[in-house]
Amino acid sequence: MKKAVKITIFIAIGMVIIGTAMAFVSMAACGFNMKNLMETEKYEVKSYVLDDDFDDIVINVDSDSFAIYKSEDEKTHVEVFESEKMKYDVSVNNKVLNIESQQLEDGFDFSKMHFVVDFSQEPCKVFLPKEEYESLRTKIESGSFTSGQPFTFHDAQIELGSGSLRIDSMKAEELTGTSKSGSIDVFNITANNATLEAGSGSVKLEEAGIDGTLKLKSTSGSVKVIKTECKNADIRTGSGSLLLDHVKFAENLEASVSSGSIKMEEVVAGGNLKAKTGSGSISFTSCDAKDLDLQTSSGSVHGTLKTGKMFNAKANSGSVNVPDDDANGGVCRIHTGSGSIKVTLVGSEDGSDPSIDEDFDDEFEEALEEEIEAAMEEAFDAE
């Protein structure tokens, strides 16, 4: 390598190091607050109080986190963050509560660069006088949404571009929650139908009752369903593990993972149970269904069933160990391209343990640790 090229490379590396150091010092000087560092506009809390009654709620904002609470009086209270360039329109028209952000200055001026998002900032707050409403429509381009009190909606739709979604103790006929980049955590809900979808982030549903269809999807992230009952379910993740723990399906379950393991504990389906992973193991403890179809291209299939079945098990490369066929049982199809198959019945001599070997447990824990580390890195990069 020529001397001039080497000198140029060393200079470039030196400039990067100096620039990084200067950025760190600047951020430290302002307490690592992005707003103090790069924003010339001052934000202040603006409170709105409304007496009008309404049945529908619409929240449409560019960049702010929101949380809804029960009001302590019969009025609606809205607390938002405003500046000279960012205002809110908070009003009630035709029995609809509208909360909409308004960017007063178009374009992007690098000489007056400002960030709306303040990582230390509290969310905007909406205090609602009633517990039951017809609909909730929320769209936030960059920011989180939280509902932690027992509200009831006929139709609830929350759409986030970049931010986390957390719902606790909500009732809805139709519930839809999506986040292109961020986790989704839902607890203690009842709904007729529920759809939760994360582009890049985990999805967790716990202690839910779904009378109709449950749809869960994560393009990149783990999916967990715990202590939940529903009629039918379609659960998918592109890259990440799937955990089903104490879940009952009145009819059918279809679970699919492109790359990752599937673990089921005390899972029962009245109809068909289908679980498929492209690359990863499948384990199940004390599970059952009328018919089962378990497939993995690369990985083992180990577990225990509550009742006997007619088995159709095949491993292209690996051992196969299943109970004798039970003519009174349904069909259990198991196929693995590369890995072993071991199935026992609960209460049998070989079925007293969970039938999940230590290697599989280690693999599942390692997968979860990798997803947690990836999520932490993603959150750090976002900040």
C-alpha positions as CSV (number, residue, x, y, z in Angstrom):
1,M,0.0,0.0,0.0
2,K,1.4,3.4,-0.9
3,K,2.5,5.7,1.8
4,A,0.0,8.5,0.8
5,V,-2.9,6.0,1.1
6,K,-1.8,4.9,4.5
7,I,-1.6,8.5,5.7
8,T,-5.1,9.2,4.4
9,I,-6.5,6.1,6.2
10,F,-4.9,7.1,9.5
11,I,-6.2,10.7,9.2
12,A,-9.7,9.4,8.5
13,I,-9.6,7.1,11.5
14,G,-8.3,9.9,13.7
15,M,-11.1,12.2,12.6
16,V,-13.7,9.6,13.4
17,I,-12.3,9.1,16.9
18,I,-12.1,12.8,17.6
19,G,-15.7,13.3,16.3
20,T,-17.0,10.5,18.5
21,A,-15.2,11.9,21.5
22,M,-16.6,15.4,20.9
23,A,-20.1,14.1,20.5
24,F,-19.8,12.1,23.8
25,V,-18.5,15.2,25.7
26,S,-21.3,17.3,24.3
27,M,-24.0,14.8,25.3
28,A,-22.5,14.5,28.7
29,A,-22.5,18.2,29.2
30,C,-26.3,18.3,28.6
31,G,-27.0,15.2,30.7
32,F,-27.4,12.9,27.7
33,N,-30.7,14.7,26.9
34,M,-31.1,14.9,23.1
35,K,-33.5,17.8,23.4
36,N,-31.1,19.9,25.4
37,L,-28.3,19.1,22.9
38,M,-30.0,19.7,19.6
39,E,-33.3,21.5,20.1
40,T,-33.6,25.3,20.1
41,E,-37.4,25.1,20.8
42,K,-38.6,24.9,24.4
43,Y,-41.4,22.5,25.2
44,E,-43.9,23.1,27.9
45,V,-46.9,21.2,29.2
46,K,-50.2,22.4,27.8
47,S,-53.4,21.3,29.6
48,Y,-56.8,21.1,27.9
49,V,-60.1,20.5,29.9
50,L,-63.2,19.5,28.0
51,D,-66.8,19.2,29.3
52,D,-68.4,17.8,26.1
53,D,-69.5,14.2,25.9
54,F,-68.1,11.8,23.3
55,D,-68.3,8.2,22.3
56,D,-65.2,7.9,20.0
57,I,-61.6,8.8,20.5
58,V,-59.1,9.7,17.7
59,I,-55.4,10.3,18.5
60,N,-53.3,11.1,15.4
61,V,-49.8,12.5,16.2
62,D,-46.4,12.5,14.5
63,S,-44.0,12.1,17.4
64,D,-45.0,11.8,21.1
65,S,-45.9,9.0,23.5
66,F,-49.4,8.8,24.9
67,A,-51.1,7.1,27.9
68,I,-54.8,7.0,28.8
69,Y,-56.1,7.0,32.3
70,K,-59.5,7.2,34.1
71,S,-60.4,10.8,35.0
72,E,-61.1,11.6,38.7
73,D,-64.0,13.8,37.7
74,E,-66.6,14.0,34.9
75,K,-64.3,16.1,32.6
76,T,-61.7,15.1,30.0
77,H,-58.2,16.3,30.8
78,V,-55.5,16.2,28.1
79,E,-51.8,17.1,28.9
80,V,-49.5,17.4,25.9
81,F,-46.1,19.0,25.2
82,E,-46.1,22.0,22.9
83,S,-43.6,24.4,21.4
84,E,-43.7,27.3,19.0
85,K,-43.4,24.8,16.1
86,M,-45.5,22.0,17.6
87,K,-49.1,22.5,18.7
88,Y,-52.0,20.2,19.3
89,D,-55.6,20.4,18.2
90,V,-57.7,19.0,21.1
91,S,-61.4,19.2,20.6
92,V,-64.8,17.4,20.6
93,N,-66.8,17.4,17.3
94,N,-69.8,15.2,16.5
95,K,-69.2,13.2,19.7
96,V,-65.6,12.5,18.7
97,L,-62.6,13.5,20.8
98,N,-59.8,14.5,18.4
99,I,-56.2,14.9,19.5
100,E,-54.0,15.8,16.6
101,S,-50.5,17.2,16.4
102,Q,-49.8,20.1,14.1
103,Q,-46.3,21.0,12.8
104,L,-46.5,24.7,12.2
105,E,-43.3,25.0,10.2
106,D,-42.7,23.0,7.0
107,G,-39.4,21.7,5.9
108,F,-36.3,20.9,7.8
109,D,-33.9,23.6,8.8
110,F,-30.5,22.2,9.8
111,S,-29.6,25.6,11.4
112,K,-32.5,25.1,13.8
113,M,-32.4,21.3,14.2
114,H,-34.8,20.0,16.8
115,F,-36.0,16.7,18.1
116,V,-39.6,16.2,19.3
117,V,-38.7,13.0,21.1
118,D,-37.2,13.5,24.6
119,F,-36.1,10.2,26.0
120,S,-36.5,11.4,29.6
121,Q,-39.9,12.9,28.9
122,E,-43.2,11.7,30.4
123,P,-45.8,10.6,27.9
124,C,-48.7,12.9,27.0
125,K,-51.7,12.0,29.2
126,V,-55.4,11.7,28.4
127,F,-57.8,11.3,31.3
128,L,-61.2,10.0,30.2
129,P,-64.4,10.5,32.3
130,K,-66.1,7.2,31.2
131,E,-64.9,3.6,31.2
132,E,-66.9,2.6,28.0
133,Y,-66.6,4.0,24.5
134,E,-67.5,3.0,21.0
135,S,-64.1,3.2,19.4
136,L,-60.4,4.1,19.9
137,R,-58.3,5.1,16.9
138,T,-54.7,5.8,17.6
139,K,-51.9,6.5,15.1
140,I,-48.5,7.6,16.3
141,E,-45.6,7.8,13.9
142,S,-42.9,7.8,16.6
143,G,-43.8,7.1,20.2
144,S,-45.3,4.6,22.5
145,F,-48.9,4.0,23.7
146,T,-50.0,2.8,27.1
147,S,-53.5,1.8,28.5
148,G,-53.3,0.4,32.0
149,Q,-56.9,0.8,33.3
150,P,-60.1,-1.1,32.6
151,F,-61.5,0.6,29.6
152,T,-64.1,-1.0,27.2
153,F,-64.2,-0.3,23.5
154,H,-66.4,-1.8,20.8
155,D,-63.4,-1.3,18.4
156,A,-59.9,-0.4,19.4
157,Q,-57.1,0.1,16.8
158,I,-53.6,1.3,17.8
159,E,-51.0,1.8,15.1
160,L,-47.4,2.7,15.9
161,G,-44.6,3.5,13.5
162,S,-41.8,3.2,16.0
163,G,-42.6,2.6,19.7
164,S,-43.8,0.1,22.2
165,L,-47.4,-0.8,22.9
166,R,-48.6,-1.8,26.3
167,I,-52.2,-2.7,27.2
168,D,-53.6,-3.9,30.5
169,S,-57.2,-4.7,31.6
170,M,-59.0,-3.7,28.4
171,K,-62.2,-5.1,26.9
172,A,-62.9,-4.8,23.2
173,E,-65.1,-6.5,20.6
174,E,-62.3,-6.0,18.1
175,L,-58.7,-5.2,19.2
176,T,-55.9,-4.4,16.8
177,G,-52.4,-3.4,17.8
178,T,-49.4,-2.9,15.5
179,S,-45.9,-1.6,15.8
180,K,-43.4,-1.5,12.9
181,S,-40.5,-1.2,15.3
182,G,-41.2,-1.9,19.0
183,S,-42.5,-4.5,21.5
184,I,-46.1,-5.3,22.2
185,D,-47.2,-6.4,25.7
186,V,-50.9,-7.1,26.4
187,F,-52.3,-8.4,29.7
188,N,-55.7,-9.2,31.2
189,I,-57.8,-8.5,28.2
190,T,-61.1,-9.9,26.8
191,A,-62.0,-9.6,23.1
192,N,-64.0,-11.2,20.4
193,N,-61.1,-11.0,18.0
194,A,-57.6,-9.8,18.6
195,T,-54.7,-9.0,16.2
196,L,-51.2,-8.1,17.5
197,E,-48.4,-7.5,15.0
198,A,-44.8,-6.3,15.5
199,G,-42.4,-5.7,12.6
200,S,-39.3,-5.7,14.7
201,G,-39.9,-6.5,18.3
202,S,-41.4,-9.1,20.6
203,V,-45.1,-9.9,21.2
204,K,-46.4,-11.0,24.6
205,L,-50.0,-11.9,25.5
206,E,-50.9,-13.0,29.0
207,E,-54.1,-13.9,30.8
208,A,-56.4,-13.1,27.8
209,G,-59.8,-14.4,26.8
210,I,-60.5,-14.3,23.1
211,D,-64.0,-15.6,22.1
212,G,-63.1,-15.7,18.4
213,T,-59.8,-15.6,16.5
214,L,-56.4,-14.6,17.8
215,K,-53.7,-13.5,15.4
216,L,-50.2,-12.8,16.5
217,K,-47.2,-12.0,14.3
218,S,-43.6,-10.8,14.7
219,T,-41.3,-10.4,11.7
220,S,-38.3,-10.4,13.9
221,G,-38.8,-11.2,17.6
222,S,-40.1,-13.7,20.1
223,V,-43.8,-14.4,20.7
224,K,-45.1,-15.5,24.1
225,V,-48.7,-16.5,25.0
226,I,-49.4,-17.3,28.6
227,K,-52.5,-18.4,30.5
228,T,-54.8,-17.6,27.6
229,E,-58.0,-19.1,26.2
230,C,-59.4,-18.5,22.6
231,K,-61.3,-20.3,19.9
232,N,-58.8,-20.3,17.0
233,A,-55.3,-18.9,16.7
234,D,-52.8,-18.1,14.0
235,I,-49.4,-17.4,15.5
236,R,-46.3,-16.6,13.4
237,T,-42.8,-15.2,13.8
238,G,-40.2,-14.9,11.2
239,S,-37.0,-15.0,13.3
240,G,-37.5,-15.7,17.0
241,S,-38.7,-18.3,19.5
242,L,-42.3,-19.1,20.3
243,L,-43.6,-20.0,23.8
244,L,-47.1,-21.2,24.5
245,D,-47.7,-21.8,28.3
246,H,-51.0,-23.0,29.7
247,V,-53.1,-22.0,26.6
248,K,-56.4,-23.6,25.6
249,F,-57.9,-23.4,22.1
250,A,-61.5,-24.4,21.7
251,E,-60.9,-25.4,18.1
252,N,-57.6,-25.0,16.1
253,L,-54.1,-23.7,16.6
254,E,-51.7,-23.0,13.7
255,A,-48.2,-21.9,14.8
256,S,-45.3,-21.2,12.4
257,V,-41.7,-20.1,13.0
258,S,-39.3,-19.5,10.1
259,S,-36.1,-19.6,12.2
260,G,-36.4,-20.4,15.9
261,S,-37.6,-22.9,18.5
262,I,-41.2,-23.7,19.6
263,K,-42.0,-24.6,23.2
264,M,-45.4,-25.6,24.4
265,E,-46.5,-26.4,28.0
266,E,-50.0,-27.5,29.0
267,V,-51.4,-26.5,25.6
268,V,-54.7,-28.1,24.5
269,A,-56.7,-27.8,21.3
270,G,-60.2,-29.1,20.7
271,G,-59.4,-29.5,17.0
272,N,-56.1,-29.4,15.1
273,L,-52.8,-28.4,16.5
274,K,-50.2,-27.5,13.9
275,A,-46.7,-26.3,14.8
276,K,-44.0,-25.8,12.2
277,T,-40.5,-24.3,12.3
278,G,-38.0,-24.0,9.5
279,S,-34.9,-24.2,11.7
280,G,-35.3,-25.1,15.4
281,S,-36.6,-27.6,17.8
282,I,-40.1,-28.3,19.0
283,S,-40.9,-29.3,22.6
284,F,-44.2,-29.9,24.3
285,T,-45.1,-30.9,27.9
286,S,-48.6,-32.3,28.8
287,C,-50.2,-31.1,25.5
288,D,-53.1,-32.6,23.5
289,A,-55.4,-32.0,20.5
290,K,-57.7,-34.0,18.4
291,D,-55.0,-34.2,15.7
292,L,-51.4,-32.9,15.8
293,D,-49.0,-32.0,13.0
294,L,-45.5,-31.1,14.1
295,Q,-42.8,-30.3,11.5
296,T,-39.2,-29.0,11.6
297,S,-36.7,-29.0,8.8
298,S,-33.8,-29.0,11.2
299,G,-34.2,-29.8,14.9
300,S,-35.5,-32.3,17.4
301,V,-39.1,-33.0,18.4
302,H,-39.5,-34.1,22.0
303,G,-42.5,-34.0,24.4
304,T,-45.4,-35.6,26.2
305,L,-49.0,-36.0,25.2
306,K,-52.1,-36.4,27.5
307,T,-53.8,-39.1,25.4
308,G,-52.7,-41.8,22.9
309,K,-52.6,-41.2,19.1
310,M,-52.1,-43.0,15.8
311,F,-48.5,-41.9,15.1
312,N,-47.0,-41.1,11.8
313,A,-43.4,-40.1,12.7
314,K,-40.4,-39.7,10.4
315,A,-36.9,-38.4,10.9
316,N,-34.7,-38.2,7.9
317,S,-31.6,-38.1,10.1
318,G,-32.2,-39.1,13.7
319,S,-33.9,-41.6,16.0
320,V,-37.6,-42.1,16.4
321,N,-39.2,-43.1,19.7
322,V,-43.0,-42.9,20.0
323,P,-45.7,-44.8,21.9
324,D,-47.7,-47.7,20.4
325,D,-50.6,-46.6,18.2
326,D,-54.0,-46.1,20.0
327,A,-56.8,-46.9,17.6
328,N,-59.2,-44.7,19.7
329,G,-57.0,-41.6,19.4
330,G,-56.5,-39.0,16.7
331,V,-53.6,-38.7,14.4
332,C,-50.2,-37.3,15.4
333,R,-47.9,-36.5,12.4
334,I,-44.3,-35.7,13.2
335,H,-41.5,-35.0,10.7
336,T,-38.0,-33.7,11.1
337,G,-35.4,-33.3,8.4
338,S,-32.5,-33.4,10.8
339,G,-33.0,-34.4,14.5
340,S,-34.5,-37.0,16.8
341,I,-38.2,-37.6,17.7
342,K,-39.2,-38.7,21.2
343,V,-42.8,-38.7,22.4
344,T,-44.2,-40.2,25.6
345,L,-47.6,-40.2,27.3
346,V,-48.3,-38.5,30.5
347,G,-48.5,-41.0,33.3
348,S,-46.5,-43.7,31.4
349,E,-43.2,-45.0,32.8
350,D,-41.2,-42.8,30.4
351,G,-43.7,-39.8,30.5
352,S,-43.3,-38.7,34.1
353,D,-40.7,-36.1,33.2
354,P,-41.2,-33.3,30.7
355,S,-39.3,-35.3,28.0
356,I,-37.3,-32.2,27.1
357,D,-33.6,-33.0,27.2
358,E,-31.0,-30.6,28.6
359,D,-29.7,-29.8,25.2
360,F,-33.0,-28.5,24.0
361,D,-33.4,-26.4,27.2
362,D,-30.0,-24.9,26.7
363,E,-30.9,-24.2,23.1
364,F,-34.1,-22.4,24.0
365,E,-32.5,-20.4,26.8
366,E,-29.6,-19.4,24.5
367,A,-32.2,-18.2,21.8
368,L,-34.0,-16.1,24.4
369,E,-30.8,-14.6,25.6
370,E,-29.8,-13.7,22.0
371,E,-33.2,-12.0,21.5
372,I,-32.9,-10.0,24.7
373,E,-29.4,-8.8,23.8
374,A,-30.6,-7.9,20.3
375,A,-33.5,-6.0,21.8
376,M,-31.2,-4.1,24.1
377,E,-28.9,-3.2,21.3
378,E,-31.8,-2.0,19.2
379,A,-33.1,0.2,22.0
380,F,-29.6,1.6,22.6
381,D,-29.2,2.3,18.9
382,A,-32.6,4.0,18.8
383,E,-31.5,6.3,21.7
